[in-house]
Amino acid sequence: MTAPVPGIGAAAVTPGVPRGAPRDPSFRRSLALFRAFMREQTDPETCYTLLARDAADQIEAYGGPVGGRTVFDIGGGGGHLTAEFRRRGAHSFLFEPDVRELGQAPPEGAVVADGYLLPLADGSADVCVSSNVLEHVDDPQTFLSEMIRVTRPGGLIYVSFTNWLSPWGGHEWAPWHYLGAARARARYERRTGRPAKHTLGENLFAVHIGPTLRQVRARTDITVVSARSRYWPFLAGAVTRVPGLREFATWNLLLILRRCP
């Protein structure tokens, strides 16, 4: 039996931050993440390793150390998050629907599974994580419901996603998505000479912050511990509370949810 997650809430943020980690939020942290993101195409290993470490730091800040806990990484691609959780002593498992995303060396025990129908018992995870996945599913509510189902009462659900109206909403063809997805995609292919990875309506979807916040706050099986910009160096929570502005300024919404008893 796994131990309960201690100290969930704002008061747990400072004690949970590992020694030497950049303060969150801070300019130092945001700059490091931005630099890594800018090298994502040429050095994806460094980029995703840093993102995984940062996500794990955030989870431990809100819920305490993950060592000995069961963590499910939903849609985690090559398994950088799973590897980081295992490095910290967690029993971590990767569930990824696309075999191509697993790469040549997926984590041991990785499962090819759809996030809409996970092959898992109710309440079997202490922590359930989805990092930058929600914008790639066409039914976010069902995806979130499945993550909540497999998380035990008192457990944490970590969800982050890039919203459509963010400057990075079009992914590799951003920020030209503001002029239309088809035009932006065609421009990318014309300038790079290679096909774009993402196509709106197929593997990239226009997910917005306002509707997402209303949906999670209306649920009775979770409480919203935090709703904030994942990468902003200041006012990370305040920016998500301003309708309209938040759709452009948040860039990437981070939700920390707790499963109710």
Secondary structure, DSSP 8 states (H G I E B T S, - for coil): --------SGGGHHHHS-TT---SS-HHHHHHHHHHHHTTTT-HHHHHHHHHHHHHHHHHHHH---TT-EEEEET-TTTHHHHHHHHTT-EEEEEES-HHHH-SS--TT-EE--TTS-S--TT-EEEEEEES-GGG-S-HHHHHHHHHHTEEEEEEEEEEEE-TTSTTTTGGGTTGGGG-HHHHHHHHHHHHSS--S--BTTTB----HHHHHHHHHH-SSEEEEEEEESS-SS-TTGGGGSTTHHHHH-SEEEEEEEE--
